[in-house]
Amino acid sequence: MRSFFPEVAEQVDEAAAAVFSAGNPDKFFTNYRTCMEFLTDFERELCTLEAVEAFRETAACKTFVGRWNLPIYFQIRYLPIILLRQKHQILLLYLFCK
């Protein structure tokens, strides 16, 4: 655990840093889901709940999970909804204030 995962996280970081980019939200979500599934599978291989908790407290795990910029992802996803709502509000104002 202490030698395997830090190496994996470092390899992902070096070879595929774009994996963490939220610029393409569909690709970001796919990458995020795949990596979280990998973490889940990895944790299943640990023998005890204590081992899982200890793993989650490692610097490598915290850094890896922290690389996912979820606030930016949700802002990108939310923006079209806001713009559509504003468009409808303007249309309603135009129709009712004629």
C-alpha positions in Angstrom: 0.0 0.0 0.0 2.7 2.5 1.0 4.9 1.7 -1.9 2.4 0.7 -4.7 -0.1 3.6 -4.6 2.4 6.5 -4.4 4.1 5.0 -7.5 0.8 4.7 -9.4 -0.3 8.2 -8.4 3.1 9.6 -9.5 2.9 7.8 -12.8 -0.6 9.2 -13.5 0.6 12.6 -12.5 3.6 12.6 -14.8 2.2 10.7 -17.8 -1.4 12.0 -17.8 -1.7 15.2 -15.9 -4.5 16.3 -18.3 -6.6 13.6 -16.7 -7.3 16.1 -13.9 -8.3 19.0 -16.2 -12.0 20.0 -16.0 -11.8 21.9 -19.3 -13.8 19.1 -21.0 -16.4 18.2 -18.4 -17.5 15.0 -20.1 -13.9 13.7 -20.3 -13.2 14.9 -16.8 -16.2 13.0 -15.4 -15.2 9.8 -17.2 -11.6 10.2 -15.9 -12.8 10.9 -12.4 -15.2 8.0 -12.3 -12.5 5.6 -13.6 -10.0 6.8 -11.1 -12.5 6.6 -8.2 -13.4 3.1 -9.3 -9.7 2.2 -9.3 -9.4 3.6 -5.7 -12.5 1.6 -4.7 -11.0 -1.6 -6.2 -7.7 -0.9 -4.6 -9.3 -0.4 -1.2 -11.2 -3.7 -1.5 -7.8 -5.4 -1.7 -6.9 -4.0 1.7 -7.6 -6.5 4.5 -9.3 -4.3 7.1 -11.2 -1.2 7.6 -8.3 0.2 9.6 -6.0 -0.4 6.6 -8.5 1.5 4.3 -8.6 4.4 6.8 -4.8 4.4 7.0 -4.6 4.4 3.2 -7.0 7.3 3.0 -4.8 9.3 5.4 -1.6 8.8 3.3 -0.2 11.9 1.6 -0.3 10.1 -1.8 -4.0 9.3 -1.5 -4.9 12.8 -0.2 -2.9 14.4 -3.0 -4.4 12.2 -5.6 -7.9 12.8 -4.5 -7.2 16.5 -4.1 -6.1 16.9 -7.7 -9.7 16.5 -8.9 -10.9 20.1 -9.1 -14.6 19.3 -8.5 -15.6 23.0 -7.8 -14.4 24.0 -11.3 -16.2 21.0 -12.8 -19.5 21.8 -11.2 -19.2 25.5 -12.2 -18.6 24.4 -15.8 -21.6 22.1 -15.6 -23.8 24.7 -13.9 -23.1 27.6 -16.2 -25.3 26.4 -19.1 -28.2 25.9 -16.7 -27.8 29.5 -15.4 -27.5 30.9 -18.9 -30.7 29.1 -20.0 -32.6 30.4 -16.9 -31.4 33.9 -17.6 -32.5 33.6 -21.2 -36.0 32.5 -20.1 -36.2 35.3 -17.6 -35.3 37.9 -20.2 -37.9 36.4 -22.6 -40.6 36.4 -20.0 -39.8 40.1 -19.1 -39.9 41.0 -22.8 -43.3 39.2 -23.3 -45.0 40.6 -20.2 -43.6 44.1 -20.4 -44.6 44.8 -24.0 
